[in-house]
Amino acid sequence: MNKYPVVYIHKWWPKYLEISIKQSLQNGNDVILIWDEKNLDIAKKYNIKHVNFDDYNKNDFEKYYVHDTRWVYWFELICFQRRFVLLDVMKAENLERCVYLDSDILYYWNAEEEFKRIESYWDYDLAFPNFSGHTTYVFSQEALQEFCDFMLNCYKDKKLYKELLDWPLMYQPRRSDMSIFQLYLHKFPEKVFDLREDHWDWVVYDGYINESEWYKTIFWKKYFKMIKNKAYLYKGKKRFLVKTLHFQMHMKFYMWMVFLKQLWLFRVLLFFNYIVEWIYWKIPFVRYLRKRWKEHSLFY
């Protein structure tokens, strides 16, 4: 096992998870997949290590967790618990460092090389893109332990919980694990390398492909090019090497085209996606139906 594995924690076996794993493997990364027998086959298919989630999900977080989001309880709870599970897996596997990726990420780099790049700036504990942990570099078990303790204390400590509730929301409808990532960066900026920022070398990470984040867009999505198996974003005439692309929400079902570098097909389908999204957001009657659906859906 490489000293700097890429780790996924994901339920079941959707196609986009397999695509994300294949992309990580292409760059010479070792991969660990955490869940259960429902996706054991994908681990066998690509000869990667598989770890059972329930064997390590022994934390006390659920005792203190207060549900405050539109997503269903079990989904949001796991979003928090996966950090504790990751820590215990690191301890069990004697991993000092790792990169955690969500399953809707295409990762265009080698983890060991990227740890060295980040270390050239400062002595950091964690690295993630400003408002979310969908890509998280963990520099030590102690660093992740400290973050997990902070996450737990956000619900155990009344003062810190109030601070969490008062924290302005970004890219989320209610409080979630993203809120804690944002609050942690705000309180401890010296410990976190913000992957979304350009640190003078024109290298960045994608926050959300659905958000421009001041980059060039096409059909409401970030515009990017693939050059020699690397992805690039653009601001005017400036070109930025982007080490991840994050296909959140329904965009994850477009990942295979980008993985296969079929960008012409990807952009054709983006045009039709743009029409559907325009109807979804702009037509008053459709907005009314969305509102009614939210009132009765289990996810809101």
C-alpha positions in Angstrom: 0.0 0.0 0.0 1.3 3.5 -1.0 1.9 5.9 1.9 -0.5 8.4 0.3 -3.7 6.4 -0.7 -6.9 7.9 -2.1 -9.9 6.9 0.0 -13.5 6.7 -1.0 -16.4 6.1 1.4 -19.5 5.3 -0.6 -22.7 3.2 -0.4 -23.6 0.8 -3.2 -21.9 0.8 -6.7 -23.1 3.5 -9.0 -21.2 3.9 -12.3 -19.8 7.2 -11.4 -18.0 5.8 -8.4 -16.2 3.3 -10.7 -15.3 6.1 -13.1 -13.8 8.2 -10.2 -11.8 5.3 -9.0 -10.4 4.5 -12.5 -9.3 8.1 -12.9 -7.5 8.1 -9.6 -5.8 4.8 -10.5 -4.6 6.2 -13.8 -2.4 8.7 -12.0 -0.5 6.0 -10.0 -2.6 6.3 -6.8 -3.4 3.4 -4.5 -7.1 3.4 -3.6 -9.1 2.2 -0.6 -12.9 1.8 -0.9 -14.9 1.8 2.3 -18.4 0.5 2.6 -19.8 -3.1 2.6 -20.4 -6.1 0.4 -22.6 -4.1 -1.9 -19.6 -2.6 -3.6 -17.0 -5.4 -2.8 -17.1 -6.4 -6.5 -15.7 -3.1 -7.6 -12.7 -3.5 -5.3 -12.1 -7.0 -6.6 -12.4 -5.8 -10.2 -9.7 -3.2 -9.8 -7.7 -5.0 -7.2 -8.0 -2.2 -4.6 -8.4 -2.6 -0.8 -11.9 -2.8 0.6 -12.9 -1.9 4.2 -16.2 -2.5 5.9 -17.8 0.8 7.1 -19.7 -0.8 10.0 -16.5 -2.3 11.4 -15.2 1.2 12.1 -18.4 3.2 12.7 -18.2 3.1 16.5 -18.1 6.8 17.3 -20.5 8.8 19.5 -21.4 11.5 17.0 -25.1 10.3 16.6 -25.8 10.9 20.3 -25.2 14.6 19.9 -26.1 15.3 16.3 -29.0 17.7 15.6 -30.5 17.2 12.2 -30.9 20.6 10.4 -30.9 20.0 6.7 -33.3 19.1 3.8 -31.7 15.7 3.3 -32.9 12.6 5.0 -31.5 11.9 8.5 -29.4 8.8 7.7 -27.8 10.4 4.6 -26.6 13.5 6.5 -25.5 11.5 9.5 -23.2 9.4 7.4 -21.8 12.5 5.8 -20.5 13.4 9.3 -19.6 9.9 10.5 -17.4 9.1 7.5 -14.7 11.5 8.9 -14.6 9.4 12.1 -14.5 6.2 10.1 -11.7 7.5 8.0 -9.7 8.3 11.1 -10.2 4.8 12.5 -9.3 3.2 9.2 -6.1 5.3 9.1 -5.2 4.1 12.5 -6.0 0.4 11.7 -4.0 0.5 8.4 -1.2 2.6 9.9 -1.7 5.4 7.4 -0.2 8.7 8.4 -1.6 10.5 5.4 -4.3 10.1 2.8 -6.6 11.9 0.4 -10.3 11.6 0.8 -12.4 12.0 -2.4 -16.2 12.1 -2.9 -17.3 9.7 -5.6 -18.3 12.5 -8.0 -14.7 13.8 -8.3 -12.3 13.2 -11.2 -8.8 13.5 -9.8 -6.1 14.4 -12.3 -3.0 14.1 -10.1 -0.8 11.9 -8.0 -1.4 12.3 -4.3 2.2 12.0 -3.2 3.3 14.8 -5.6 0.5 17.0 -4.4 1.3 16.6 -0.7 4.9 17.8 -1.5 3.5 20.8 -3.4 1.3 21.9 -0.5 4.1 21.3 2.0 6.3 23.7 0.0 4.0 26.6 1.2 3.5 25.9 4.9 3.1 23.3 7.6 -0.6 22.5 7.2 -2.8 19.9 8.9 -5.6 19.6 6.3 -6.3 20.8 2.8 -9.7 21.2 1.3 -11.5 23.7 -1.1 -12.8 26.4 1.2 -16.4 25.3 1.7 -16.5 21.6 1.4 -14.6 18.4 2.2 -15.3 16.7 -1.1 -11.5 16.7 -1.6 -9.6 16.5 1.6 -5.8 16.0 2.1 -5.1 14.7 5.6 -1.5 15.3 6.7 -1.6 13.3 9.9 -3.9 11.1 12.1 -3.5 13.8 14.7 -4.8 16.5 12.3 -7.9 14.4 11.4 -8.5 13.6 15.1 -8.5 17.3 15.9 -11.0 18.0 13.1 -13.2 15.2 14.3 -13.1 16.5 17.8 -14.1 19.9 16.5 -17.0 18.4 14.6 -18.3 16.6 17.6 -17.9 19.7 19.8 -19.9 21.7 17.3 -22.9 19.8 18.7 -21.7 19.1 22.3 -20.6 22.6 23.2 -23.5 25.1 23.4 -21.4 28.1 22.6 -19.8 26.5 19.6 -23.2 25.1 18.4 -24.6 28.7 18.5 -21.6 29.8 16.4 -22.3 27.1 13.9 -26.0 28.2 13.7 -24.9 31.8 13.2 -22.4 30.9 10.5 -23.5 32.2 7.1 -24.5 29.5 4.7 -22.7 29.0 1.4 -23.8 26.5 -1.3 -26.2 24.8 1.1 -29.9 25.2 2.1 -29.3 24.3 5.9 -26.6 23.2 8.2 -24.5 20.3 7.1 -20.9 18.9 7.3 -20.0 21.7 4.8 -20.9 24.2 7.5 -18.3 22.7 9.8 -15.6 22.7 7.1 -16.3 26.4 6.5 -16.3 27.3 10.2 -13.1 25.3 10.8 -11.3 27.2 8.0 -12.5 30.5 9.5 -11.3 29.7 13.0 -8.0 28.0 12.1 -6.8 29.4 8.7 -3.2 28.6 9.6 -4.1 24.8 9.7 -5.9 24.6 6.4 -4.6 24.9 2.9 -7.5 26.3 0.8 -7.5 24.2 -2.4 -9.8 26.6 -4.2 -7.3 29.5 -4.1 -4.6 30.2 -6.6 -1.4 30.2 -4.5 0.7 32.0 -7.1 1.3 29.0 -9.2 -1.9 29.0 -11.2 -3.0 25.6 -9.8 -6.5 25.3 -8.4 -9.2 22.8 -7.5 -12.8 22.8 -8.7 -15.3 23.7 -6.0 -18.5 22.9 -8.0 -18.7 22.5 -11.8 -22.2 24.1 -11.5 -20.7 27.3 -10.2 -18.6 29.7 -12.3 -16.4 30.8 -9.3 -15.3 33.6 -11.7 -14.0 31.1 -14.4 -15.2 31.0 -18.0 -18.4 29.0 -18.4 -20.4 27.2 -21.0 -24.2 26.6 -20.6 -24.0 27.6 -16.9 -21.1 25.1 -16.2 -17.4 25.7 -15.9 -15.6 25.6 -19.2 -12.5 23.5 -19.3 -10.1 22.0 -21.8 -8.1 18.8 -21.6 -4.4 19.2 -22.7 -2.1 16.2 -22.5 -4.3 14.4 -20.0 -4.6 17.5 -17.7 -7.6 19.8 -17.2 -7.5 23.6 -17.4 -9.9 26.3 -16.4 -9.8 29.9 -17.8 -10.2 33.4 -16.5 -10.0 35.7 -19.5 -6.7 34.8 -21.2 -5.2 33.2 -18.0 -5.1 29.4 -17.9 -5.2 27.5 -14.6 -4.3 23.9 -14.1 -7.2 22.3 -12.2 -6.5 19.1 -10.4 -10.0 18.0 -9.7 -13.4 18.4 -11.5 -16.4 18.1 -9.2 -19.5 16.8 -10.9 -22.0 17.3 -8.1 -25.8 16.6 -8.3 -27.0 15.4 -11.6 -23.8 16.3 -13.3 -22.2 13.1 -12.0 -24.0 11.3 -14.8 -21.8 13.2 -17.3 -18.5 12.1 -15.8 -18.0 9.1 -18.2 -17.8 11.4 -21.2 -15.1 13.6 -19.6 -13.2 10.5 -18.3 -13.1 9.2 -21.9 -12.2 12.7 -23.1 -15.3 12.9 -25.3 -15.6 16.6 -24.7 -17.5 17.3 -27.9 -20.3 14.9 -26.8 -20.1 16.4 -23.2 -20.7 19.9 -24.6 -23.5 18.8 -26.9 -25.4 17.3 -24.0 -24.6 20.3 -21.8 -26.6 22.3 -24.3 -29.7 20.1 -23.8 -29.1 20.1 -20.1 -29.0 23.9 -20.2 -32.5 24.0 -21.8 -33.9 21.6 -19.1 -32.3 23.7 -16.3 -33.6 26.9 -17.8 -37.2 25.5 -17.7 -36.6 24.1 -14.2 -35.5 27.5 -12.8 -37.2 30.1 -15.0 -40.8 28.9 -15.8 -43.2 30.1 -13.0 -45.5 27.0 -13.2 -42.5 24.7 -12.9 -41.2 26.7 -9.9 -44.6 26.3 -8.3 -44.5 22.5 -8.9 -41.0 22.3 -7.4 -42.2 24.2 -4.3 -45.2 21.8 -3.9 -42.9 18.8 -4.3 -40.4 20.1 -1.7 -43.2 20.4 0.8 -44.1 16.7 0.5 -40.8 15.1 -0.3 -38.8 13.0 2.2 -35.7 14.9 1.2 -36.9 18.3 2.3 
